[in-house]
């Protein structure tokens, strides 16, 4: 299962931590994982493009991204990423666990 933890600060999303594997198919053939990975790459690139200064750390099967500038743009991008994960979860039940943590 993919674990997606979103960070919320003052009512706005400010980052996320993602790890795990959806488990629908073997690595490299899992459409749920591919969808999540692609969306994460796009979200991080958009955060960077719109000047949200994402601090990204990538480890073994984990990525953490925290925006250093808290604004509506960052929160909206991260909210849409969360919505994308919810859509993947609806299509492929039990593949993602989404949580929100106050920071």
VMD Tcl script that builds the backbone (N, CA, C; Angstrom):
set m [mol new atoms 309]
animate dup $m
set s [atomselect $m all]
$s set {name element resname resid chain x y z} {
  {N N UNK 1 A 0.838 -1.182 0.000}
  {CA C UNK 1 A 0.000 0.000 0.000}
  {C C UNK 1 A 0.882 1.245 0.000}
  {N N UNK 2 A 0.458 2.235 -0.764}
  {CA C UNK 2 A 1.133 3.527 -0.776}
  {C C UNK 2 A 0.612 4.332 0.401}
  {N N UNK 3 A 1.505 4.942 1.127}
  {CA C UNK 3 A 1.122 5.810 2.239}
  {C C UNK 3 A 1.443 7.248 1.858}
  {N N UNK 4 A 0.410 8.068 1.795}
  {CA C UNK 4 A 0.566 9.477 1.435}
  {C C UNK 4 A 0.157 10.316 2.634}
  {N N UNK 5 A 1.132 10.954 3.241}
  {CA C UNK 5 A 0.861 11.840 4.376}
  {C C UNK 5 A 1.030 13.276 3.891}
  {N N UNK 6 A -0.041 14.058 4.004}
  {CA C UNK 6 A 0.020 15.467 3.647}
  {C C UNK 6 A 0.195 16.283 4.905}
  {N N UNK 7 A 0.976 17.344 4.798}
  {CA C UNK 7 A 1.211 18.236 5.929}
  {C C UNK 7 A 0.338 19.469 5.770}
  {N N UNK 8 A -0.304 19.850 6.857}
  {CA C UNK 8 A -1.170 21.021 6.845}
  {C C UNK 8 A -0.698 21.996 7.916}
  {N N UNK 9 A -0.620 23.255 7.527}
  {CA C UNK 9 A -0.193 24.304 8.453}
  {C C UNK 9 A -1.120 25.499 8.274}
  {N N UNK 10 A -1.733 25.927 9.352}
  {CA C UNK 10 A -2.657 27.058 9.315}
  {C C UNK 10 A -3.760 26.885 8.271}
  {N N UNK 11 A -4.273 25.665 8.168}
  {CA C UNK 11 A -5.381 25.398 7.261}
  {C C UNK 11 A -5.001 25.221 5.805}
  {N N UNK 12 A -3.694 25.226 5.497}
  {CA C UNK 12 A -3.239 25.065 4.110}
  {C C UNK 12 A -2.269 23.907 4.022}
  {N N UNK 13 A -2.346 23.164 2.917}
  {CA C UNK 13 A -1.386 22.085 2.710}
  {C C UNK 13 A -0.026 22.683 2.409}
  {N N UNK 14 A 1.006 22.100 3.028}
  {CA C UNK 14 A 2.358 22.654 2.885}
  {C C UNK 14 A 3.389 21.625 2.433}
  {N N UNK 15 A 2.979 20.381 2.270}
  {CA C UNK 15 A 3.918 19.365 1.821}
  {C C UNK 15 A 3.330 17.973 1.926}
  {N N UNK 16 A 4.187 16.988 1.658}
  {CA C UNK 16 A 3.742 15.593 1.726}
  {C C UNK 16 A 4.935 14.666 1.914}
  {N N UNK 17 A 4.626 13.463 2.350}
  {CA C UNK 17 A 5.594 12.368 2.423}
  {C C UNK 17 A 4.893 11.160 1.825}
  {N N UNK 18 A 5.587 10.454 0.947}
  {CA C UNK 18 A 4.992 9.348 0.221}
  {C C UNK 18 A 5.942 8.161 0.247}
  {N N UNK 19 A 5.411 6.982 0.560}
  {CA C UNK 19 A 6.229 5.772 0.478}
  {C C UNK 19 A 5.335 4.564 0.234}
  {N N UNK 20 A 5.945 3.481 -0.132}
  {CA C UNK 20 A 5.223 2.237 -0.336}
  {C C UNK 20 A 5.006 1.894 -1.798}
  {N N UNK 21 A 4.217 0.843 -1.995}
  {CA C UNK 21 A 3.917 0.329 -3.332}
  {C C UNK 21 A 2.450 -0.090 -3.350}
  {N N UNK 22 A 1.746 0.225 -4.420}
  {CA C UNK 22 A 0.307 -0.058 -4.501}
  {C C UNK 22 A 0.000 -1.542 -4.442}
  {N N UNK 23 A 0.849 -2.355 -5.043}
  {CA C UNK 23 A 0.664 -3.793 -4.977}
  {C C UNK 23 A -0.303 -4.383 -5.995}
  {N N UNK 24 A -0.664 -3.631 -7.017}
  {CA C UNK 24 A -1.548 -4.181 -8.050}
  {C C UNK 24 A -0.805 -5.113 -9.000}
  {N N UNK 25 A 0.455 -4.798 -9.240}
  {CA C UNK 25 A 1.281 -5.582 -10.162}
  {C C UNK 25 A 2.731 -5.449 -9.716}
  {N N UNK 26 A 3.608 -6.138 -10.405}
  {CA C UNK 26 A 5.026 -6.052 -10.053}
  {C C UNK 26 A 5.555 -4.650 -10.334}
  {N N UNK 27 A 6.647 -4.312 -9.698}
  {CA C UNK 27 A 7.256 -2.997 -9.890}
  {C C UNK 27 A 7.546 -2.772 -11.369}
  {N N UNK 28 A 7.206 -1.567 -11.815}
  {CA C UNK 28 A 7.401 -1.231 -13.214}
  {C C UNK 28 A 6.196 -1.534 -14.095}
  {N N UNK 29 A 5.215 -2.261 -13.549}
  {CA C UNK 29 A 4.023 -2.619 -14.326}
  {C C UNK 29 A 2.731 -2.215 -13.614}
  {N N UNK 30 A 2.851 -1.538 -12.495}
  {CA C UNK 30 A 1.704 -1.189 -11.659}
  {C C UNK 30 A 1.150 0.172 -12.081}
  {N N UNK 31 A -0.072 0.187 -12.635}
  {CA C UNK 31 A -0.639 1.436 -13.140}
  {C C UNK 31 A -0.966 2.425 -12.018}
  {N N UNK 32 A -1.333 1.923 -10.846}
  {CA C UNK 32 A -1.611 2.824 -9.724}
  {C C UNK 32 A -0.322 3.521 -9.286}
  {N N UNK 33 A 0.752 2.781 -9.170}
  {CA C UNK 33 A 2.041 3.377 -8.797}
  {C C UNK 33 A 2.515 4.370 -9.865}
  {N N UNK 34 A 2.338 4.012 -11.122}
  {CA C UNK 34 A 2.761 4.903 -12.197}
  {C C UNK 34 A 1.973 6.206 -12.153}
  {N N UNK 35 A 0.685 6.127 -11.892}
  {CA C UNK 35 A -0.150 7.313 -11.811}
  {C C UNK 35 A 0.275 8.209 -10.651}
  {N N UNK 36 A 0.531 7.608 -9.520}
  {CA C UNK 36 A 0.960 8.365 -8.338}
  {C C UNK 36 A 2.336 8.981 -8.572}
  {N N UNK 37 A 3.267 8.215 -9.100}
  {CA C UNK 37 A 4.622 8.720 -9.345}
  {C C UNK 37 A 4.623 9.893 -10.312}
  {N N UNK 38 A 3.876 9.761 -11.381}
  {CA C UNK 38 A 3.800 10.835 -12.370}
  {C C UNK 38 A 3.194 12.098 -11.769}
  {N N UNK 39 A 2.143 11.944 -10.986}
  {CA C UNK 39 A 1.488 13.098 -10.361}
  {C C UNK 39 A 2.423 13.788 -9.367}
  {N N UNK 40 A 3.200 13.009 -8.635}
  {CA C UNK 40 A 4.156 13.585 -7.683}
  {C C UNK 40 A 5.213 14.390 -8.424}
  {N N UNK 41 A 5.740 13.838 -9.500}
  {CA C UNK 41 A 6.749 14.564 -10.282}
  {C C UNK 41 A 6.182 15.875 -10.817}
  {N N UNK 42 A 4.965 15.827 -11.331}
  {CA C UNK 42 A 4.338 17.037 -11.850}
  {C C UNK 42 A 4.119 18.062 -10.738}
  {N N UNK 43 A 3.618 17.622 -9.597}
  {CA C UNK 43 A 3.355 18.545 -8.486}
  {C C UNK 43 A 4.640 19.221 -8.013}
  {N N UNK 44 A 5.710 18.458 -7.858}
  {CA C UNK 44 A 6.988 19.041 -7.428}
  {C C UNK 44 A 7.490 20.041 -8.464}
  {N N UNK 45 A 7.385 19.694 -9.737}
  {CA C UNK 45 A 7.812 20.613 -10.790}
  {C C UNK 45 A 6.964 21.889 -10.802}
  {N N UNK 46 A 5.666 21.757 -10.581}
  {CA C UNK 46 A 4.799 22.938 -10.530}
  {C C UNK 46 A 5.125 23.812 -9.319}
  {N N UNK 47 A 5.373 23.189 -8.176}
  {CA C UNK 47 A 5.758 23.959 -6.990}
  {C C UNK 47 A 7.019 24.770 -7.266}
  {N N UNK 48 A 7.963 24.143 -7.940}
  {CA C UNK 48 A 9.202 24.835 -8.286}
  {C C UNK 48 A 8.940 25.948 -9.301}
  {N N UNK 49 A 8.171 25.653 -10.324}
  {CA C UNK 49 A 7.877 26.621 -11.388}
  {C C UNK 49 A 7.176 27.868 -10.857}
  {N N UNK 50 A 6.294 27.682 -9.877}
  {CA C UNK 50 A 5.537 28.807 -9.342}
  {C C UNK 50 A 6.182 29.436 -8.109}
  {N N UNK 51 A 7.461 29.162 -7.900}
  {CA C UNK 51 A 8.223 29.841 -6.862}
  {C C UNK 51 A 7.884 29.457 -5.439}
  {N N UNK 52 A 7.422 28.232 -5.239}
  {CA C UNK 52 A 7.036 27.779 -3.897}
  {C C UNK 52 A 8.191 27.148 -3.130}
  {N N UNK 53 A 9.371 27.135 -3.713}
  {CA C UNK 53 A 10.602 26.642 -3.082}
  {C C UNK 53 A 10.438 25.276 -2.410}
  {N N UNK 54 A 10.106 24.239 -3.186}
  {CA C UNK 54 A 9.957 22.922 -2.564}
  {C C UNK 54 A 11.300 22.360 -2.101}
  {N N UNK 55 A 11.322 21.858 -0.884}
  {CA C UNK 55 A 12.483 21.160 -0.353}
  {C C UNK 55 A 12.168 19.675 -0.508}
  {N N UNK 56 A 12.849 19.011 -1.420}
  {CA C UNK 56 A 12.543 17.620 -1.770}
  {C C UNK 56 A 13.673 16.711 -1.307}
  {N N UNK 57 A 13.284 15.645 -0.613}
  {CA C UNK 57 A 14.242 14.632 -0.183}
  {C C UNK 57 A 13.743 13.287 -0.703}
  {N N UNK 58 A 14.630 12.575 -1.382}
  {CA C UNK 58 A 14.270 11.286 -1.966}
  {C C UNK 58 A 15.156 10.220 -1.351}
  {N N UNK 59 A 14.529 9.165 -0.867}
  {CA C UNK 59 A 15.254 8.046 -0.296}
  {C C UNK 59 A 14.811 6.754 -0.945}
  {N N UNK 60 A 15.137 5.653 -0.315}
  {CA C UNK 60 A 14.753 4.343 -0.821}
  {C C UNK 60 A 13.246 4.170 -0.639}
  {N N UNK 61 A 12.503 4.270 -1.737}
  {CA C UNK 61 A 11.049 4.087 -1.747}
  {C C UNK 61 A 10.314 5.156 -0.922}
  {N N UNK 62 A 10.881 6.357 -0.828}
  {CA C UNK 62 A 10.219 7.440 -0.100}
  {C C UNK 62 A 10.572 8.783 -0.736}
  {N N UNK 63 A 9.611 9.669 -0.761}
  {CA C UNK 63 A 9.859 11.045 -1.182}
  {C C UNK 63 A 9.138 11.957 -0.199}
  {N N UNK 64 A 9.834 13.009 0.183}
  {CA C UNK 64 A 9.256 14.005 1.079}
  {C C UNK 64 A 9.449 15.364 0.421}
  {N N UNK 65 A 8.396 16.145 0.412}
  {CA C UNK 65 A 8.432 17.473 -0.196}
  {C C UNK 65 A 7.730 18.443 0.744}
  {N N UNK 66 A 8.434 19.504 1.108}
  {CA C UNK 66 A 7.861 20.542 1.957}
  {C C UNK 66 A 8.118 21.877 1.288}
  {N N UNK 67 A 7.084 22.696 1.198}
  {CA C UNK 67 A 7.258 24.014 0.602}
  {C C UNK 67 A 7.801 24.970 1.653}
  {N N UNK 68 A 8.779 25.745 1.256}
  {CA C UNK 68 A 9.386 26.699 2.170}
  {C C UNK 68 A 8.663 28.031 2.158}
  {N N UNK 69 A 7.801 28.226 1.187}
  {CA C UNK 69 A 6.997 29.437 1.104}
  {C C UNK 69 A 5.543 29.012 1.191}
  {N N UNK 70 A 4.864 29.431 2.234}
  {CA C UNK 70 A 3.462 29.061 2.422}
  {C C UNK 70 A 2.579 30.076 1.706}
  {N N UNK 71 A 1.879 29.622 0.683}
  {CA C UNK 71 A 0.958 30.500 -0.015}
  {C C UNK 71 A -0.178 29.681 -0.622}
  {N N UNK 72 A -1.154 30.389 -1.186}
  {CA C UNK 72 A -2.308 29.703 -1.765}
  {C C UNK 72 A -1.924 28.822 -2.945}
  {N N UNK 73 A -0.951 29.243 -3.722}
  {CA C UNK 73 A -0.548 28.468 -4.895}
  {C C UNK 73 A -0.036 27.097 -4.477}
  {N N UNK 74 A 0.865 27.061 -3.509}
  {CA C UNK 74 A 1.407 25.784 -3.030}
  {C C UNK 74 A 0.288 24.902 -2.492}
  {N N UNK 75 A -0.563 25.476 -1.667}
  {CA C UNK 75 A -1.649 24.704 -1.081}
  {C C UNK 75 A -2.591 24.154 -2.147}
  {N N UNK 76 A -2.880 24.947 -3.167}
  {CA C UNK 76 A -3.779 24.493 -4.232}
  {C C UNK 76 A -3.160 23.364 -5.049}
  {N N UNK 77 A -1.877 23.462 -5.343}
  {CA C UNK 77 A -1.197 22.392 -6.077}
  {C C UNK 77 A -1.238 21.101 -5.251}
  {N N UNK 78 A -0.923 21.206 -3.975}
  {CA C UNK 78 A -0.903 20.028 -3.105}
  {C C UNK 78 A -2.308 19.465 -2.895}
  {N N UNK 79 A -3.305 20.326 -2.822}
  {CA C UNK 79 A -4.688 19.867 -2.700}
  {C C UNK 79 A -5.087 19.065 -3.940}
  {N N UNK 80 A -4.691 19.538 -5.116}
  {CA C UNK 80 A -5.005 18.816 -6.357}
  {C C UNK 80 A -4.270 17.474 -6.419}
  {N N UNK 81 A -3.037 17.441 -5.885}
  {CA C UNK 81 A -2.311 16.173 -5.808}
  {C C UNK 81 A -3.080 15.201 -4.914}
  {N N UNK 82 A -3.559 15.678 -3.786}
  {CA C UNK 82 A -4.357 14.850 -2.880}
  {C C UNK 82 A -5.620 14.357 -3.586}
  {N N UNK 83 A -6.286 15.231 -4.339}
  {CA C UNK 83 A -7.477 14.823 -5.085}
  {C C UNK 83 A -7.143 13.739 -6.112}
  {N N UNK 84 A -5.995 13.870 -6.751}
  {CA C UNK 84 A -5.569 12.857 -7.713}
  {C C UNK 84 A -5.400 11.509 -7.011}
  {N N UNK 85 A -4.759 11.520 -5.849}
  {CA C UNK 85 A -4.589 10.284 -5.085}
  {C C UNK 85 A -5.945 9.682 -4.716}
  {N N UNK 86 A -6.898 10.537 -4.342}
  {CA C UNK 86 A -8.237 10.059 -3.997}
  {C C UNK 86 A -8.913 9.415 -5.207}
  {N N UNK 87 A -8.693 9.958 -6.391}
  {CA C UNK 87 A -9.254 9.372 -7.615}
  {C C UNK 87 A -8.621 8.010 -7.905}
  {N N UNK 88 A -7.318 7.907 -7.706}
  {CA C UNK 88 A -6.634 6.614 -7.891}
  {C C UNK 88 A -7.188 5.606 -6.888}
  {N N UNK 89 A -7.376 6.032 -5.662}
  {CA C UNK 89 A -7.914 5.156 -4.623}
  {C C UNK 89 A -9.326 4.682 -4.964}
  {N N UNK 90 A -10.128 5.573 -5.528}
  {CA C UNK 90 A -11.477 5.197 -5.928}
  {C C UNK 90 A -11.440 4.152 -7.048}
  {N N UNK 91 A -10.529 4.332 -7.989}
  {CA C UNK 91 A -10.400 3.400 -9.107}
  {C C UNK 91 A -9.771 2.068 -8.680}
  {N N UNK 92 A -8.805 2.161 -7.769}
  {CA C UNK 92 A -8.066 0.981 -7.307}
  {C C UNK 92 A -8.088 0.933 -5.776}
  {N N UNK 93 A -9.178 0.413 -5.200}
  {CA C UNK 93 A -9.313 0.394 -3.735}
  {C C UNK 93 A -8.138 -0.312 -3.043}
  {N N UNK 94 A -7.858 0.149 -1.846}
  {CA C UNK 94 A -6.824 -0.421 -0.969}
  {C C UNK 94 A -5.411 -0.270 -1.521}
  {N N UNK 95 A -5.195 0.721 -2.378}
  {CA C UNK 95 A -3.847 0.934 -2.905}
  {C C UNK 95 A -3.136 2.109 -2.241}
  {N N UNK 96 A -3.918 3.043 -1.673}
  {CA C UNK 96 A -3.333 4.238 -1.068}
  {C C UNK 96 A -4.030 4.526 0.255}
  {N N UNK 97 A -3.232 4.887 1.241}
  {CA C UNK 97 A -3.767 5.397 2.504}
  {C C UNK 97 A -3.355 6.863 2.588}
  {N N UNK 98 A -4.346 7.745 2.668}
  {CA C UNK 98 A -4.087 9.186 2.677}
  {C C UNK 98 A -4.379 9.719 4.076}
  {N N UNK 99 A -3.406 10.436 4.644}
  {CA C UNK 99 A -3.596 11.072 5.937}
  {C C UNK 99 A -3.163 12.526 5.851}
  {N N UNK 100 A -3.667 13.322 6.775}
  {CA C UNK 100 A -3.263 14.715 6.878}
  {C C UNK 100 A -2.774 14.948 8.299}
  {N N UNK 101 A -1.586 15.526 8.417}
  {CA C UNK 101 A -0.998 15.822 9.716}
  {C C UNK 101 A -0.795 17.316 9.869}
  {N N UNK 102 A -1.199 17.840 11.007}
  {CA C UNK 102 A -0.973 19.247 11.317}
  {C C UNK 102 A 0.481 19.417 11.718}
  {N N UNK 103 A 1.138 20.402 11.105}
  {CA C UNK 103 A 2.562 20.667 11.431}
  {C C UNK 103 A 2.719 22.066 11.985}
}
mol reanalyze $m
mol bondsrecalc $m
mol representation Tube
mol addrep $m
